[in-house]
Amino acid sequence: MKQFIFKHFGSVSNCADELGVSKMTVNNWINKNPRGVLKHAPEIVSSKNITWTQLSGEVLFQEDELVKK
C-alpha cells in the first residue's frame, strides 16, 4: 500500500491532501486497515488511471502483508 501511495500520489501528505483526509488516516491504511482506502475508490480510480481491480488487489496484498507481521 505504501508503494502504491508513493507511486500514485508522491507522498502520504499529498495523498491525504488530495483525498481530504488526515495523514494519520493514510498511515492507518498502510499499517492497520487497508480497506479504509476503498471509501475513496471512486476518486482514486478516476484521477489516477487505475482500475477498481488494481486498487482492490493492493488492498488485499496489504492485508496479507499485515497478517504476516
C-alpha positions as CSV (number, residue, x, y, z in Angstrom):
1,M,0.0,0.0,0.0
2,K,2.8,2.4,0.8
3,Q,4.4,1.8,-2.6
4,F,1.1,2.3,-4.2
5,I,0.6,5.6,-2.4
6,F,4.0,6.9,-3.3
7,K,3.7,5.8,-6.9
8,H,0.3,7.5,-7.5
9,F,0.4,10.4,-5.0
10,G,4.1,11.0,-4.4
11,S,3.8,11.1,-0.6
12,V,1.5,10.3,2.3
13,S,0.9,14.1,2.7
14,N,-0.1,14.5,-1.0
15,C,-2.4,11.5,-0.7
16,A,-4.1,13.0,2.4
17,D,-4.5,16.4,0.8
18,E,-5.9,15.0,-2.5
19,L,-8.4,12.8,-0.7
20,G,-9.4,15.2,2.0
21,V,-8.2,13.0,4.9
22,S,-5.5,13.3,7.6
23,K,-2.0,11.9,7.2
24,M,-2.9,9.6,10.2
25,T,-5.7,8.2,8.2
26,V,-3.4,7.4,5.3
27,N,-0.9,5.8,7.7
28,N,-3.7,3.7,9.2
29,W,-4.4,2.4,5.7
30,I,-0.8,1.4,5.4
31,N,-0.3,-0.1,8.9
32,K,-3.7,-1.2,10.2
33,N,-6.7,-1.1,7.9
34,P,-6.1,-1.0,4.2
35,R,-9.8,-1.5,3.4
36,G,-10.4,2.1,4.6
37,V,-9.0,3.4,1.3
38,L,-11.9,1.8,-0.5
39,K,-14.2,4.6,0.7
40,H,-12.2,6.9,-1.7
41,A,-12.0,4.4,-4.5
42,P,-14.2,6.4,-7.0
43,E,-11.9,9.4,-6.7
44,I,-8.7,7.3,-6.9
45,V,-9.8,5.3,-9.9
46,S,-11.0,8.3,-11.8
47,S,-8.0,10.5,-11.1
48,K,-5.1,8.0,-11.1
49,N,-5.8,6.0,-14.2
50,I,-6.1,2.7,-12.4
51,T,-8.9,0.1,-12.3
52,W,-11.0,-1.0,-9.4
53,T,-9.4,-4.4,-9.7
54,Q,-5.9,-2.9,-9.3
55,L,-6.9,-0.9,-6.2
56,S,-8.7,-3.9,-4.6
57,G,-5.6,-6.0,-5.4
58,E,-3.4,-3.5,-3.5
59,V,-5.8,-3.7,-0.5
60,L,-5.8,-7.5,-0.5
61,F,-2.0,-7.6,-0.8
62,Q,-1.6,-5.2,2.1
63,E,-4.0,-7.2,4.3
64,D,-1.9,-10.3,3.6
65,E,1.3,-8.4,4.5
66,L,-0.2,-7.3,7.8
67,V,-1.2,-10.8,8.7
68,K,2.4,-12.0,8.1
69,K,3.7,-9.5,10.6
